[in-house]
């Protein structure tokens, strides 16, 4: 192998490594960018929270100072009570209470003043409604006052029955003129002063402020909420900092007041049992953060996109470099292969014993080769440039000239046999003249291959001598080594009915009666090849269809080198000797009345069928048929008349069966049919058996005339399918149970042993019956899917058939089209579709925007193969006046499997009317490129199964690219169906496909919506 071939894998590997390195580098860069963005976001998030904490702490300190100063002011008001004790002793109680009342009315948010002696007994108060004085010695306020080091103490919030509202108490020691403590002064405070205080604060967006006491009771909050004065705030964070007694605390939790997640900062108000709680909504914090991060994210996205475009550009360059290198290597390899093939061709020609000549179109030799130059009239080098008329005798050159003229006229190879007088002896030659076409398809030169047939002519003489001995009283047949018949004698014709011309070139299997399996013939020919001959009895078929027994002897003929050259067969007719054997066999295995197989033969064949079915895996069916009410017929006509009716019924049943089916009479009015090899699909086998049973019932339904009386027969049929191992008795029992079930339903009933299969068959039959009425009941309708060009402009549409069943809803075309083809409904439905489309084309012709659009219609192969299809289309076009050039018929590759020339002729006739053709589902079925170029096609449609996978499956993309290239070579338009993504469209457009159809451009729409949707 040249060195250039080894470089390709290395260069491909280098490009692959560079591609992976570039992709890896881009991935790492993208990862680092993402990590950097995450780090910035985290830092910004933490900074936002730190700033928010500092702001809340500052505001909390401010609120604490305000609250402290408020309570300090109220404490100072109590200090004024000391003036009432200027004497150092407590005045008389009534006078003291009056003076307290006067003092109370001058203090806001204080509704009661109280003075108690040092023992805790209340000696006076400003509000006389509270009842007689009591002691405060055991109260929590008095105990706190005893322990405090502050000037005054405050109680938590409590409910006051006299005020009918929440209140707080503030207390302090009262001193006399000498500075000695002489009493306790207390004031009952209205907590609404704190609400007024909070309302005067300025709060930012998402901020909140609240004041609570040591029992978590709410004193004031802003903004307002569903919580009111005195409500307990039961939140996890609140409970924790109250329990810990911390002076300051920060935490983040969902607010129990408005359920917003907030950052909270709490601070205790001096030595008072109060806490100030300031909160900031985290959503407000994140809003600002997100606004600042958008430019960063957009910049990162732009960098990622630029990196991806650069990576894609590099990969594309490397891919082009790899393709160019591959093309160079392939071109070098192609040149080397061409040189090698040329050398091999020259060596092959030199090894040929035949003579090879190349002549110009005017008859001069340009090349000459002879394995044996003694067969030439002149040496090869003297022939070059000479005319064949100058070298060959006049009669021979005349033969050659006539053959050249025929060759030029027909373009078909010509054979010429001639005789030359050589120096050694006369010799016979056979020349085959073949045209050599140039690039334009015209004959550029003539290739002549000449063979010495002198010995062949001598052998023909010997064969003519042997022909005389060939005509004997035995039939004789001679074949070549491939078993193609070469010669038969007159006795062969008398026995078989075939003349020599009718069997020449045929294989002897044409005589087979079908009574022997493949294994029998395999053993026969194996014995002939190994032992040289075979003889035995065999059943064959005459030309008139008669099957007859034959005694056959086959011998192999070999030449002196032991190479097989021919086979010789001798045969004799055993018809007469077999007649007696048949009569005996008939009595043993057949019913004497009807001539059908009897129970004994049926059981034997059933046993064979069960074994064959188990081995092959294919289903068979046993149909047990019983005539309805036959006893009444027998009683009315007598036994002889009843026998005539049975005989007629047997004939009708037999006529409704195929040759491969077996029919037997079990006795009385009971018949059985054995059906074999119905495929490996249980449902399909059931359908065949169901149809066969209905065919039998239909055959019996025609009235019979007996003794001038008309009788109508009916029957019930039980069906049992078989494939797996089962005994004949069990299978008969199943069929009998099915028959019993059928007879229980009435006359003319068919039942399967398997109830589930029977239900499925009934459903299929019902669907077939409904389909036969669907067109009449206007249940069928058309939808249209647009077809666009490379610019997205609509150039046409495809009409798609739909069936709206009144009970099932929309039935898939995959389900009902095969039913229509099976019931021959496809012809009527197909013509309705074409006529509907032609009617739409007529309406489009009146609208300038739609006059250039084409409409495609799918045509079933069954419909197209109808002999009258062309005439029917012609009549529809003439009757509707539709423009034929806008009608496009879509056909599939399966249409060209059989009768290709007839199909091509029909297409050409429709083409002459102006109708265009599109080859649908190209590449999924039968494809013959040699025949494709001869078809009058206008368009190739790429199947959607390839389009769906072309971006993910290299095989599909290669097939689509090849299909587009083939269409361009054949100058055909190409359209891709099933295009659903913009990526698929871009790929197809890049590879030269300019027409598209699929959900990317629009779903199929009904006729009423079709015209505006297509625009």
ZAKOLTI-657181 format. One record per residue (C-alpha): residue in one letter; x, y, z. Coordinates in pm, whole numbers, padded with zeros to 5 digits, always signed. Each point is the difference from the previous one (the first is absolute). Last residue first. Example, Ala and Ser with C-alpha at 12.3 -4.5 7.8 and 13.67 -1.06 7.14 Angstrom:
REM residues 2
S+01367-00106+00714A-00137-00344+00066
This chain:
REM residues 1015
X-05161+03180+00211X-00023-00374+00064X-00181+00058+00330X-00250+00230-00170X-00080-00268-00261X+00003-00305+00227X-00231+00107+00280X-00322-00136-00152X+00195-00286-00161X+00133-00128+00330X+00355+00076+00123X+00319-00208+00001X+00256+00155+00240X+00215+00294-00105X+00348+00103-00104X+00201-00176+00273X-00272-00267-00002X+00133-00137-00327X+00065+00059-00368X+00310+00140-00168X+00134+00086-00345X+00348+00137-00077X+00223-00298+00087X+00360+00084-00098X+00210-00130+00290X-00002+00332+00189X-00377+00020-00037X-00038-00346+00153X+00223+00090+00296X-00179+00334+00056X-00343-00170-00015X+00105-00265+00253X+00136+00268+00236X-00321+00204-00033X-00192-00296+00139X-00299-00209-00112X+00071-00103-00359X-00214-00315-00056X+00025+00011-00381X+00303+00095-00209X-00051+00111-00360X+00225-00068-00300X-00052+00130-00355X+00145-00225-00268X+00289+00075-00232X+00118-00366+00015X+00330+00117+00147X-00179+00238+00235X-00226-00280+00116X+00299-00227+00060X+00179+00270+00202X-00309+00055+00216X-00038-00376+00054X+00368-00035+00087X-00025+00279+00261X-00312-00163+00148X+00165-00344+00013X+00317+00142+00159X-00204+00190+00261X-00194-00316+00083X+00317-00206+00038X+00168+00269+00212X-00287-00003+00248X-00053+00296+00234X-00067+00296-00233X-00152-00219-00277X-00229-00188+00240X-00343+00158-00072X+00087+00069-00365X+00070-00370-00062X-00335-00115+00145X-00168+00295-00176X+00058-00156-00343X+00176+00219-00257X-00245+00088-00280X+00131-00023-00356X-00153+00230-00264X-00082+00022-00367X-00008-00367-00095X-00047-00138-00352X+00173-00332+00085X+00307-00107-00198X+00252+00132+00254X-00164-00207+00271X+00047-00322-00198X+00376-00008+00034X-00028+00144+00350X-00211-00292+00115X-00138+00063+00348X-00266-00213+00169X-00082+00126+00348X+00097+00272+00246X+00236+00201-00224X-00259+00240-00141X-00314+00028+00215X-00188+00171-00289X+00109+00026-00365X-00174+00315-00128X-00181+00017-00334X-00143+00280-00216X-00328+00004-00197X+00010+00194-00328X-00219-00235-00205X+00312-00144-00164X+00129-00086+00347X-00312-00210+00055X+00088-00204-00311X+00366-00017+00108X-00101-00129+00343X-00216-00271-00160X+00293-00111-00222X+00236-00006+00300X-00247-00216+00191X-00027-00241-00293X+00381-00020-00025X+00037-00060+00372X-00247-00284+00008X+00116-00106+00348X+00218+00167+00267X-00068+00348-00137X-00297+00096+00219X+00198-00094+00312X+00208+00315-00057X-00286+00225+00105X-00216+00235-00208X-00093+00365+00061X-00223+00152-00270X+00041+00374-00058X-00288+00211-00136X+00093+00361-00085X+00093-00087-00361X-00338-00167-00045X-00185+00332+00035X-00350-00104+00122X-00284+00015-00253X-00213-00217+00229X-00134-00234-00271X+00315-00012-00211X+00232-00055+00300X-00232-00267+00142X-00024-00180-00340X+00380-00007-00043X+00042-00133+00351X-00249-00282-00076X+00167-00076-00333X+00339-00037+00169X-00146-00225+00272X-00181-00235-00241X+00259-00280+00022X+00005+00016+00386X+00369-00015+00094X-00016+00358+00134X-00277-00091+00244X+00187-00297+00143X+00323+00202+00021X-00189+00257+00213X+00012+00359-00127X+00101+00279+00238X-00120+00341-00123X+00213+00313-00035X-00151+00343-00069X+00204+00261-00185X-00003+00378+00057X+00044+00240-00296X-00364+00116-00010X-00019+00066+00375X+00064+00375+00031X-00193+00072-00319X-00322-00158+00136X-00238-00139-00264X+00237-00291-00076X-00019-00090+00368X-00368-00089-00038X+00086-00239-00286X+00286-00147+00203X-00247-00074+00283X-00224-00193-00238X+00302-00194-00124X+00085-00091+00361X-00352-00130+00059X+00012-00201-00327X+00334-00156+00097X-00126-00090+00350X-00324-00149-00135X+00201-00205-00252X+00213-00140+00286X-00305-00088+00210X-00164-00194-00285X+00319-00183-00093X+00111-00058+00362X-00321-00185+00082X+00152-00322-00139X-00070-00168+00337X+00371-00060+00077X+00103+00342-00127X-00260+00173+00215X+00104-00203+00304X+00367+00091-00064X-00107+00371-00009X-00202-00032+00325X+00269-00059+00264X+00297+00204-00124X-00254+00267-00098X-00066+00041+00377X-00367+00006+00104X-00127+00333+00139X-00295-00051+00235X-00084-00359+00089X-00378+00046+00015X-00098+00218-00299X+00326-00085-00182X+00185+00306-00134X+00218-00135-00282X+00294+00204-00135X+00169+00017-00342X+00300+00229-00056X+00026+00254-00284X+00355+00131-00038X+00059+00371-00052X+00169+00237-00240X+00264+00267-00050X-00039+00186+00331X+00283+00249+00054X+00248-00088+00277X+00295+00137-00197X+00142-00348-00074X-00336-00113-00134X-00315-00102+00185X-00247-00292+00003X-00319+00046+00201X-00197-00281+00157X-00361-00053-00108X-00283-00189+00163X-00257-00210-00180X-00326-00156+00116X-00160-00341+00042X-00311-00028+00216X-00227+00120-00279X-00254-00281+00059X+00052-00144-00349X+00378+00012+00038X-00010-00168+00342X-00239-00278-00107X+00262-00260-00103X+00214+00123+00291X-00269-00098+00250X-00004-00355-00138X+00379-00024+00025X-00010+00135+00357X-00266-00255+00091X+00212-00279-00145X+00301+00120+00199X-00205+00010+00323X-00146-00344-00067X+00352-00131-00058X+00117+00146+00329X-00296-00152+00187X+00069-00340-00157X+00363+00020+00104X-00104+00064+00359X-00254-00283-00002X+00257-00262-00116X-00192-00303-00136X-00116+00217-00282X-00364+00034-00096X-00183+00028-00332X-00378+00023-00024X-00229-00070-00298X-00290-00111+00220X-00046+00070+00371X+00228+00109+00285X+00006-00342+00166X+00117-00146-00331X+00313+00218+00016X+00079-00104+00358X-00034-00365-00092X+00224+00055-00300X+00267+00163+00222X-00023-00295+00238X+00031-00240-00296X+00306+00188-00132X+00165-00023+00341X-00079-00373+00026X+00146-00060-00346X+00320+00179+00111X+00019-00209+00318X-00048-00325-00195X+00265+00101-00257X+00248+00069+00279X+00152+00340+00069X+00354+00143-00022X-00008+00363-00102X-00150+00124-00326X-00373-00052+00000X-00313+00205-00062X-00342-00151+00074X-00305+00110-00198X-00363-00106+00049X-00234+00048-00294X-00379+00012-00013X-00195-00078-00314X-00269+00126-00233X-00166-00160-00299X-00281+00144-00205X-00217-00254-00177X-00207+00052-00315X-00237-00274-00116X-00035-00126-00358X+00137-00338+00109X+00311+00173+00141X+00088+00364-00063X+00268+00145+00229X-00012+00358+00130X+00327+00199+00024X+00096+00019+00372X+00245-00291-00012X+00269+00199-00183X-00054+00296+00233X+00050-00224+00304X+00326-00133-00144X+00124+00351-00077X-00084+00111+00353X+00211-00290+00131X+00294+00092-00225X-00025+00362+00109X+00014-00100+00367X+00289-00242-00062X+00203+00267-00181X-00072+00257+00274X+00098-00250+00269X+00330-00070-00175X+00069+00374-00011X-00080+00036+00370X+00223-00291+00094X+00298+00132-00199X+00242-00279-00096X-00145-00054-00347X-00301-00191-00135X+00187-00323-00071X-00290-00249+00000X-00378-00002-00029X-00188-00324+00078X-00372-00005-00075X-00252-00230+00172X-00346-00110-00109X-00302-00123+00198X-00335-00081-00162X+00020-00377+00052X+00364-00107+00023X+00343+00153+00050X+00011+00145-00350X+00342+00143-00083X+00132+00320-00156X+00373+00083-00017X+00126+00346-00089X+00304+00049-00228X-00217+00012-00313X-00202+00287+00148X-00354-00042+00128X-00333+00145-00119X-00043-00261-00272X+00035-00279+00258X-00286+00140+00209X-00221+00021-00309X+00087-00350-00112X-00060-00143+00348X-00338+00176+00019X-00103-00153-00335X+00098-00347+00121X-00184+00051+00328X-00313+00114-00189X+00019-00305-00227X+00040-00224+00305X-00309+00160+00155X-00195-00076-00316X+00107-00364+00023X-00074-00013+00373X-00349+00144-00030X-00087+00348-00116X-00210+00127+00294X+00170-00202+00275X+00349+00074-00127X-00074+00372-00022X-00143-00005+00354X+00308-00186+00122X+00220+00267-00157X-00116+00257+00256X+00324+00204-00023X+00297-00158-00181X+00307-00058+00223X+00343+00140-00082X+00320-00059+00205X+00281+00231-00111X+00352-00097+00114X+00255+00281-00031X+00375+00026-00052X+00255+00237+00146X+00366+00019-00098X+00288-00080+00238X+00168-00216-00265X+00068-00303+00220X-00326+00011+00199X-00201+00062-00317X+00161-00293-00181X-00072-00240+00288X-00362+00117+00029X-00047-00019-00378X+00127-00358-00010X-00245-00106+00272X-00280+00183-00182X+00086-00185-00321X-00034-00335+00177X-00317+00107+00180X-00152+00113-00332X+00091-00325-00169X-00180-00206+00265X-00297+00238+00026X-00074-00019-00372X+00150+00207-00281X-00259+00123-00248X-00145-00212-00280X-00348+00119+00099X-00184-00332+00044X+00287-00252+00030X+00192+00208+00260X+00370-00046-00057X+00290-00176+00173X-00042-00375-00043X-00229-00014-00305X+00208+00256-00184X+00326-00182+00079X-00128-00315-00168X-00109+00196-00305X+00328+00190-00003X+00205-00320-00007X-00193-00124-00303X+00063+00324-00184X+00369-00002+00091X+00092-00262-00255X-00185+00194-00269X+00166+00329+00079X+00358-00131+00029X+00136+00206-00296X+00369-00046-00085X+00304+00223+00048X+00361+00027-00106X+00216+00289+00126X+00343+00104-00119X+00201+00264+00191X+00281+00198-00159X+00358+00132+00029X+00139-00110+00338X+00380+00008+00004X+00172-00340+00033X+00291+00098-00226X-00122-00234-00278X-00336+00173+00004X-00286-00066+00246X-00363-00099-00057X-00228-00041+00307X-00286-00248-00027X-00366+00043+00097X-00254-00286-00020X-00369+00073+00046X-00303-00223+00036X-00303+00230-00017X-00329+00042+00181X-00252+00252-00140X-00139+00341+00083X-00216+00146-00276X+00047+00372-00049X-00035-00002-00379X+00378+00035-00033X+00053-00313+00202X+00088+00005+00372X+00252-00218+00180X-00002-00264+00272X+00320-00200+00052X+00097-00366+00011X+00367-00090+00008X+00337+00028-00161X+00314+00187+00089X+00340+00031-00167X+00367+00098+00033X+00050-00124+00354X+00098+00329+00174X-00161+00263-00224X-00307-00210-00086X-00044-00104+00363X+00010+00366+00113X-00245+00087-00276X-00262-00241+00136X+00066+00081+00369X-00058+00373-00067X-00307-00081-00209X-00158-00189+00291X+00102+00268+00254X-00174+00267-00208X-00335-00172+00033X-00166-00233-00247X-00362+00024-00110X+00039+00334-00174X-00082-00141-00342X+00347+00081-00131X+00036+00036-00378X+00131+00356+00024X+00262-00142+00240X+00179-00125-00312X+00156+00348-00033X-00081+00183-00321X+00249+00085-00275X-00203-00189-00261X-00327-00120+00150X-00249+00158-00240X+00221-00036-00308X+00045-00372+00067X-00374-00054+00008X-00189-00056+00325X-00289-00252+00022X+00179-00193+00275X-00016-00357-00131X-00026+00064-00377X+00256+00282+00019X+00248-00224+00184X-00063-00267-00264X+00093+00255-00270X+00342+00066+00150X+00127+00272+00234X+00305+00231-00028X+00169+00287+00183X-00184+00021+00332X+00179+00224+00255X+00136-00217+00283X+00304+00224+00073X+00233-00271-00147X-00200+00000-00322X-00321-00192-00043X-00101-00301-00213X-00351-00155+00006X-00118-00336-00124X-00343-00166-00004X+00028-00369-00060X-00110-00165-00328X+00321+00130-00163X+00106+00316-00195X+00348+00080+00128X+00171-00255-00223X-00053+00229-00296X+00111+00298+00202X+00338-00162+00058X+00100+00067-00361X-00110+00360+00031X+00207+00023+00315X+00311-00113-00180X-00048+00269-00262X-00048+00256+00272X+00325-00118+00156X+00183+00086-00320X-00150+00349+00004X+00115+00045+00358X+00351-00114-00095X+00024+00273-00264X-00145+00263+00230X+00306+00229+00018X-00118+00309+00185X-00004+00367-00104X-00073+00292+00239X-00059+00320-00199X-00027+00335+00181X-00124+00285-00221X+00081+00370+00044X-00152+00336+00098X-00366-00101+00000X-00193+00293+00144X-00080+00051+00369X+00161+00346+00024X+00290-00134+00207X+00083-00263-00263X-00175-00332-00052X+00176-00325-00095X-00235-00206-00220X+00022-00382+00014X+00081-00240-00286X+00014-00371+00090X+00200-00203-00255X-00032-00378-00044X+00275-00178-00195X+00022-00320-00205X+00337-00131-00124X+00140-00144-00328X+00344-00160+00038X+00364+00083+00067X+00043+00307-00220X-00341+00136+00099X-00313-00005-00217X-00259+00197+00190X-00363-00082+00090X-00255+00239+00152X-00238+00043+00297X-00124+00354+00076X-00151+00121+00328X-00140+00350+00054X-00024+00202+00326X-00291+00250+00013X+00044+00368-00093X-00283-00043-00246X+00115+00191-00311X+00376+00001+00060X+00001-00369+00090X-00215-00091-00301X+00249+00184-00227X+00294-00171+00170X-00168-00343-00052X-00048+00073-00371X+00366+00098-00031X+00117-00317+00178X-00200-00223-00234X+00139+00191-00301X+00353-00030+00137X-00052-00377+00020X-00125-00030-00358X+00281+00223-00135X+00292-00163+00180X+00138+00186+00303X+00305+00229+00020X-00086+00305-00217X-00368-00009+00101X+00106+00010+00370X+00164+00335-00061X+00363+00039+00104X+00120+00247+00264X+00134-00273+00230X-00016-00336-00184X+00372-00010-00079X+00087-00001+00372X-00234-00295+00062X+00173-00232-00254X-00203-00089-00314X-00268-00267-00071X-00040-00064+00370X-00068-00343+00158X+00375-00069+00018X+00017+00297+00240X-00135-00217+00284X-00095+00216+00300X-00095+00272-00246X-00019+00374+00073X-00068+00290-00235X-00066+00371+00064X-00079+00295-00230X-00131-00203-00294X-00188+00203-00265X-00376-00042-00061X-00137+00357-00034X-00123+00001+00360X+00349-00089+00116X+00078-00361+00071X+00118-00169+00322X+00100-00365-00027X+00015-00286+00251X+00085-00360-00095X-00110-00266+00245X+00263-00193+00194X-00005+00264+00270X+00306+00036+00224X+00118+00316-00175X-00342+00155+00051X+00014-00076+00372X+00353+00141+00031X-00114+00317-00176X-00301+00024+00231X+00221-00058+00305X+00237+00276-00110X-00291+00237-00057X-00147-00098+00337X+00333+00078+00171X+00029+00336-00174X-00360+00085+00091X+00056-00113+00359X+00311+00221+00024X-00194+00297-00136X-00287-00069+00240X+00245-00025+00293X+00150+00336-00086X-00346+00154-00027X-00102-00160+00330X+00308+00142+00174X-00066+00347-00139X-00369-00022+00091X+00087-00107+00355X+00237+00293+00040X-00268+00239-00123X-00256-00151+00237X+00238+00034+00298X+00076+00363-00083X-00372+00070-00034X-00057-00157+00344X+00287+00203+00148X-00152+00321-00136X-00345-00095+00129X+00142-00080+00344X+00178+00336+00012X-00316+00190-00099X-00207-00193+00255X+00250+00082+00274X-00004+00370-00095X-00381+00001-00003X-00005-00177+00340X+00244+00250+00149X-00207+00293-00128X-00311-00160+00151X+00170-00055+00336X+00128+00360+00004X-00349+00130-00081X-00149-00212+00279X+00258+00133+00247X-00077+00361-00101X-00373-00063+00039X+00058-00152+00346X+00216+00292+00116X-00247+00257-00135X-00283-00180+00185X+00189-00016+00335X-00083+00355+00115X-00372-00048-00053X+00017-00340+00172X+00163+00151+00311X-00257+00275+00022X-00281-00249-00005X+00188-00235+00238X-00018+00250+00288X-00369+00067-00061X-00065-00377-00001X+00192-00028+00330X-00259+00222+00173X+00171+00208+00277X-00099-00024+00367X+00040+00210+00314X-00093-00142+00344X+00016+00228+00309X-00011-00190+00328X-00171+00087+00328X+00035-00125+00360X+00183+00327+00084X+00366+00008+00110X+00111+00175-00319X-00246-00067-00288X+00120-00337-00129X+00116-00023-00360X-00121-00224-00286X+00123-00016-00364X-00212-00205-00244X+00065-00102-00365X-00336-00082-00151X-00187-00273-00185X-00355+00116-00048X-00274-00193+00181X-00190+00325+00086X-00002-00017+00384X+00180-00330+00070X+00294+00144-00199X+00198-00270-00181X+00345-00015+00164X+00341+00166-00005X+00184+00071+00326X+00187+00279+00188X+00011+00053+00378X+00086+00277+00246X-00048+00029+00380X-00025-00376+00032X-00259-00132+00245X+00056-00357-00130X-00370-00085+00028X-00106+00327-00163X+00258-00055-00279X-00121-00356-00070X-00375+00063+00025X+00018+00278-00256X+00204-00208-00248X-00243-00294+00013X-00314+00213-00027X-00297+00020+00232X-00073+00372+00004X-00259+00038+00280X-00280+00245-00074X-00018+00288+00254X-00061+00277-00249X-00109-00145-00331X+00130-00245-00263X-00171+00011-00342X+00262+00248-00114X+00094+00366+00016X+00335+00111-00139X+00121+00070+00260X-00044-00176+00327X-00079+00086+00364X-00040-00174+00337X+00004-00365-00117X+00025-00254+00279X+00314-00216-00015X-00014-00050+00381X+00312+00217+00043X-00175+00287-00170X-00028+00074-00370X+00072+00305-00214X-00019-00034-00382X+00167+00153-00303X-00028-00101-00368X+00210+00061-00314X-00089-00115-00355X+00058+00344-00152X+00148+00240+00259X-00158+00112+00326X-00039+00352+00146X-00116-00008+00365X-00299+00209+00116X-00233-00303-00003X+00229-00175+00249X-00044+00278+00265X-00374+00008-00045X-00008-00378+00057X+00225+00048+00307X-00244+00258+00145X-00270-00261-00055X+00153-00183+00302X-00230+00196+00246X+00202+00035+00324X-00107-00075+00357X+00225+00206+00229X+00176-00099+00326X+00168+00191+00285X+00143-00192+00298X+00048+00176+00336X+00240+00157+00257X+00344-00048-00144X+00238+00244+00181X+00145+00285-00197X-00052+00249+00282X-00282+00171-00179X-00183-00332-00037X+00061-00269-00261X-00237-00189-00231X+00119-00333-00134X-00102-00093-00360X-00279-00177-00190X-00127-00044-00358X-00305-00212-00077X-00120-00112-00345X-00353-00015-00145X-00217-00207-00237X-00365+00090-00021X-00325-00009+00192X+00137+00286+00216X-00141-00151+00321X+00067-00356-00113X+00359+00078-00091X+00170-00259-00220X+00378-00020+00037X+00306+00113-00198X+00333-00059+00171X+00084+00203+00314X+00230+00300+00015X+00266+00090+00262X+00140+00335+00111X+00326+00169+00103X+00210-00302-00082X+00178-00231+00241X-00291-00234+00012X-00063-00261+00266X-00263+00167+00220X-00168+00152-00304X-00023-00345-00162X-00175-00138+00310X-00244+00294+00001X-00085-00055-00368X-00041-00376+00046X-00267+00066+00264X+00027-00144+00353X+00035+00335+00175X-00250+00176-00223X-00261+00044+00275X-00352+00110-00070X-00177+00328-00003X-00381-00015-00036X-00150-00009-00348X+00140+00069-00349X-00252+00267-00075X+00172+00260+00221X+00265+00065-00264X+00275+00226+00141X+00132-00243+00258X+00081+00009+00373X+00133-00210+00287X+00079-00320-00181X+00171-00230+00250X+00344-00119-00112X+00168+00016+00340X+00192+00308-00115X-00322+00187-00058X-00185-00005-00328X-00079+00287-00238X-00199-00061-00321X-00060+00205-00313X-00260-00110-00258X-00080+00087-00364X+00351+00083-00125X+00013+00042-00382X+00041+00378+00037X+00077+00153+00348X-00191+00316+00121X-00313-00195+00103X+00206-00223+00224X+00126+00293+00217X-00352+00109+00091X-00096-00361+00078X+00314-00043+00213X-00091+00315+00206X-00346-00141+00060X+00145-00333+00106X+00238+00168+00249X-00279+00197+00160X-00198-00317+00049X+00294-00195+00141X+00134+00258+00254X+00348+00105-00087X+00293-00249-00005X+00299+00126+00196X+00324+00172-00102X-00168+00338+00013X+00064+00059-00370X-00188-00320-00093X-00219+00148-00273X+00315+00133-00164X+00120-00364-00031X-00279-00055-00254X+00215+00188-00256X+00226-00309-00018X-00298-00184-00143X+00008+00236-00298X+00373-00081-00031X-00091-00364-00054X-00239+00094-00281X+00283+00193-00166X+00235-00296+00047X-00265-00218-00166X+00002+00221-00307X+00380+00045+00008X+00049-00376+00004X-00245-00049-00289X+00174+00267-00208X+00348-00133+00084X-00106-00355-00089X-00146+00128-00330X+00332+00164-00089X+00201-00309+00093X-00232-00213-00212X+00045+00242-00293X+00378-00037+00019X-00024-00380+00035X-00236-00018-00299X+00243+00196-00220X+00295-00215+00110X-00191-00321-00064X-00113+00121-00345X+00359+00091-00094X+00120-00344+00110X-00285-00173-00188X+00074+00183-00323X+00370-00081+00033X-00076-00372+00043X-00212-00005-00318X+00260+00198-00194X+00268-00248+00104X-00216-00299-00094X-00091+00150-00338X+00365+00079-00071X+00106-00357+00089X-00277-00152-00214X+00104+00217-00294X+00362-00109+00046X-00100-00369+00018X-00206+00037-00319X+00291+00165-00180X+00236-00273+00122X-00240-00267-00135X-00031+00177-00337X+00376+00020-00027X+00029-00370+00088X-00261-00090-00264X+00168+00215-00266X+00335-00163+00074X-00157-00347-00015X-00168+00076-00335X+00328+00133-00140X+00193-00301+00130X-00262-00240-00142X+00019+00161-00346X+00381+00005+00006X+00000-00370+00088X-00244-00079-00282X+00203+00202-00250X+00312-00191+00102X-00182-00333-00018X-00127+00078-00350X+00350+00102-00103X+00142-00325+00138X-00281-00214-00151X+00060+00161-00345X+00375-00022-00002X+00007-00375-00054X-00171+00021-00341X+00258+00247-00130X+00274-00253+00067X-00130-00218-00278X-00140-00348+00082
